[in-house]
Amino acid sequence: MPSVDAPSLSAPRLAGWTIAAIVAIAHLVALAAAVALTAGAQLRGTPRTIVVPATAMTIVRGEGRATDAGLALDATAPGDIGLVAASGLVIDGDAYSRITWRFGVEPPGGVDLAMTWGRRDRPGAVYTQPIDWTRGDATIDLTRHPDWGGAVHGIGLAVRGRLSAPLVLAGASLRSNAWDATLADIVGDWFGVRRADDAGATSMRNDARHVVPILPVVAGAVALGVAFIVWRNRRRRETIDAGAIVAIVLAGWLVLDLRWQVLLGQQHAAVWSAFAGRTLDEKRAVERDAPIFAVARRIRDAERPRGGRVLVLSDSEALATRVAWFLYPDNVWVDRRHSSSVPLPLPPDALRRGDQVVLLLKRGFAWDPAGGRLVWPDGRSREARAILVDGPGFALLEIR
């Protein structure tokens, strides 16, 4: 009868340095696999990033204007569609497929964003891909999109919905999908410095926006390490080294925890740098809604009578409410009455002498400096004096 070698009842435990080497190699292999599955065909990208400034863009649909912070889309076109495009730009879509639309100020919510583009080899065709976006800059990865490639031109950002405040586009950046740029982007996503007011910086939910989330890579590395231990023990006809498997799993958990600690430390440092030792005004001036606070601060600090009513009128209820919040404890009132489509104008007889009216991106109302009157959309008016006026979008008036 042929003899069969039985598995050893006791196998020598792996040394700590051996387990550490297995963990390190498994993570490197998992990271390399992630890069290979995500990157394009080129090993090096030159340049790594193509920057498109707002000055190279135009508003194709909707109403807007150029500002110091970027190109401002004030309102969408009929049908609640807006489009900002860089019509003259032509890029190699096979080499640059990760696009980030950057905003000069925190964009308003309640709208949907989409990427649009055309191709030189398909004249007349326009392609659209929704962007998974809720706040901050809008990033989209089109590396695997079937219609992205070749000579891409006319990239644009489409906006669907009614804007509660101007959407200020500072520009766009197109990132190379070469292996070196992809690796840098992956590591940058995992450990990049966060903003002081990024409340979700330490949340795993943010990983969905990354080029490659860290959790699948670590899970893959743990699986590779465990599979190697099992294969090694079986090949040597040894019992499974449960201790080594537990150590590899704990190492994966430790990697995730250390990464969380790094992000937490970065956010703490950013918060300390931004807010420590500063006054309340100085703190508000570095938050996401700093441009709104700047407007409210001009109103608050203006040479004007105190104690009366301050009426904030704007087509954006969110913008008016935020300005009003910054003006408290003044007696601030915001017109929240709405019809099904546009806000109802405040009637002239509802205003009293001494009332201060803030016109902030309020369509239809106008300040007539020659006649010294606040003019309603239907032509009615009230005598007033200007306290602050800054273009057609902002005025602080006192009713007489």
Buried (B, 14 or more C-beta within 10 A) or exposed (E): EEEEEEEEEEBEEBEEEEBBEBBEBBBEBBBEBBBEEBBBEBEEBEEBEBEBBBEBBBBBBBBBEEBEBBBBBBBBBEEBBBBBBBEEBEBBBBBBBBBBBBBBBBBBEEBEBBBBBBBEEEEEEEBEBEBEBEBBBBBBBBBEBEBBBBBBBBBBBBBBBBBBBBBBBBBBBBBBBBBBBBBBBBBEBBEEEBBBBBEEBBEEEBBEBBBBBBBEBBBBBBBBBBEBBBEBBEEEEBEBBEEBBEBBBEBBEEBBEEBBEEBEEBBEEBBEEBBEEEEEEEBBBBBBBBBBBEBBBBBBEEEBEEEBBBBBBBBBBBBBBBBBBBBEEBBBBBBEEEEEEEBEBBEBEEBEEEBBBBBBBBBBBBBEEEEBBBBBEEEEBBEBEEBBEEEBBBBBBBBE
